[in-house]
């Protein structure tokens, strides 16, 4: 009875335990991932694959990437607000929308959709995917399963996929806004090209 009780207890995921432990966060790794996502995205996947081999989980319980990208969004939101908004309230609103709306809310939405859709489409009983499969939130797969889809991993992918979008639509577009804002074919072409590149990177 004792072991069963221990197994049935709910443990807080390490991601939430480390949410405010800044000295334990690997910001150097987060910066390397950001630069690699633009130059060589395959390197990031390879590092995640090595993490899976050593830690037996796809999810990295380290919120440093999220914090760092949120800080960058704060800086760009202030730049956009100071350049195009009038008044502190509008600058604050742009900042909140950039961080909590565009970044965190959309990443959570995409991660949740992927978690449930992939779990349904590639779950047990699907032709070509034999064996027992299950889903989890943040923990590593148990011995009785071949593979486990972790919500934490879905969230990791979604926030990392957002970084190229931030580069192209929040930084490059801001710098090219004097050219893009004009009403001519070249401006429209450059503006649409930025969105094409950004969402091409995202997907």
GICOR-V933945 format. One record per residue. RES is the residue in one small letter. PSI is psi in radians with two decimals (none if undefined). D_CENTER is the distance of its C-alpha to the mean C-alpha in Angstrom with 1 decimal. Layout:
RES;PSI;D_CENTER  RES;PSI;D_CENTER
This chain:
x;-0.62;40.4  x;-0.90;38.8  x;-0.64;36.3  x;-0.69;35.2  x;-0.70;34.7  x;-0.66;32.5  x;-0.52;30.4  x;-0.19;30.0  x;2.56;28.8  x;2.14;25.3  x;2.43;23.5  x;2.28;20.8  x;2.58;17.6  x;-0.49;17.3  x;-0.78;13.9  x;-0.54;15.9  x;-0.57;18.9  x;0.18;17.2  x;-0.57;15.5  x;0.27;18.4  x;1.34;19.8  x;-0.64;18.9  x;-0.41;21.5  x;-0.10;19.8  x;2.50;16.4  x;1.40;16.0  x;-0.50;15.2  x;-0.72;17.0  x;-0.68;14.7  x;-0.72;11.7  x;-0.71;14.0  x;-0.74;15.0  x;-0.73;11.6  x;-0.80;11.1  x;-0.65;14.7  x;-0.54;14.5  x;-0.48;11.7  x;-0.74;14.4  x;-0.87;17.4  x;1.46;16.9  x;-0.48;13.6  x;-0.50;15.7  x;-0.63;16.2  x;-0.78;12.6  x;-0.67;13.1  x;-0.70;16.5  x;-0.62;15.6  x;-0.66;13.4  x;-0.73;16.5  x;-0.64;18.8  x;-0.69;16.9  x;-0.69;17.6  x;-0.58;21.2  x;-0.65;21.8  x;-0.14;20.0  x;0.52;20.3  x;2.49;16.8  x;-0.52;13.6  x;2.40;11.5  x;2.00;11.6  x;0.95;12.9  x;1.90;12.1  x;0.26;10.3  x;-0.68;11.4  x;-0.75;8.3  x;-0.79;7.3  x;-0.77;11.0  x;-0.78;11.6  x;-0.61;9.4  x;-0.68;10.9  x;-0.74;14.2  x;-0.68;13.9  x;-0.62;13.3  x;-0.78;16.3  x;-0.78;18.4  x;-0.61;17.8  x;-0.72;18.4  x;-0.69;21.6  x;-0.83;22.6  x;-0.75;22.2  x;-0.79;24.0  x;-0.52;26.8  x;-0.63;27.4  x;-0.12;27.4  x;2.68;27.7  x;2.11;30.9  x;2.62;30.9  x;-0.64;28.8  x;-0.68;27.8  x;-0.64;26.2  x;-0.75;24.3  x;-0.69;23.1  x;-0.75;22.1  x;-0.73;20.2  x;-0.81;18.3  x;-0.70;17.5  x;-0.74;16.5  x;-0.86;14.2  x;-0.93;12.3  x;-0.48;12.9  x;-1.13;13.4  x;-0.80;11.5  x;-1.18;8.2  x;-0.83;8.2  x;-0.79;10.6  x;-0.64;9.3  x;-0.73;5.8  x;-0.69;8.3  x;-0.82;10.7  x;-0.73;9.1  x;-0.74;8.2  x;-0.77;11.8  x;-0.78;13.4  x;-0.70;12.3  x;-0.79;13.4  x;-0.70;16.7  x;-0.81;17.4  x;-0.66;16.8  x;-0.63;18.7  x;-0.82;21.5  x;-0.62;21.8  x;0.41;21.5  x;-2.96;23.0  x;2.54;26.5  x;-0.01;29.5  x;2.33;27.8  x;2.36;30.0  x;-0.14;28.8  x;1.29;26.7  x;2.89;29.4  x;2.98;29.1  x;2.26;27.8  x;2.63;24.1  x;3.04;22.3  x;2.64;19.0  x;3.06;17.9  x;-1.15;15.4  x;-0.14;14.7  x;2.84;18.0  x;2.73;19.2  x;2.59;21.3  x;3.09;25.0  x;-0.36;27.9  x;-0.02;28.9  x;2.67;26.0  x;-0.68;25.1  x;2.62;21.4  x;2.26;19.0  x;2.06;15.8  x;2.33;13.7  x;-0.64;11.6  x;-0.66;9.8  x;-0.71;9.1  x;-0.70;7.9  x;-0.69;5.4  x;-0.79;4.6  x;-0.75;4.9  x;-0.68;3.3  x;-0.57;0.9  x;-0.59;3.9  x;-0.39;5.6  x;-0.38;5.8  x;-0.84;7.7  x;-0.59;10.6  x;-0.75;10.9  x;-0.76;11.4  x;-0.85;13.9  x;-0.67;15.9  x;-0.34;16.0  x;-0.50;16.0  x;-1.05;17.8  x;-0.75;19.8  x;-0.65;20.7  x;-0.74;21.9  x;-0.57;24.0  x;0.11;25.5  x;-0.64;26.1  x;-0.51;29.8  x;-0.75;30.0  x;-0.55;27.7  x;-0.18;29.4  x;2.70;32.7  x;1.33;34.2  x;3.02;34.9  x;-0.72;33.7  x;-0.73;32.2  x;-0.80;30.0  x;-0.71;28.8  x;-0.81;28.3  x;-0.74;26.2  x;-0.83;24.1  x;-0.59;23.4  x;-0.67;22.8  x;-0.76;19.9  x;-0.67;18.2  x;-0.80;19.1  x;-0.78;17.7  x;-0.86;14.4  x;-0.41;13.8  x;-0.80;15.5  x;-0.76;12.9  x;-0.86;10.1  x;none;12.1
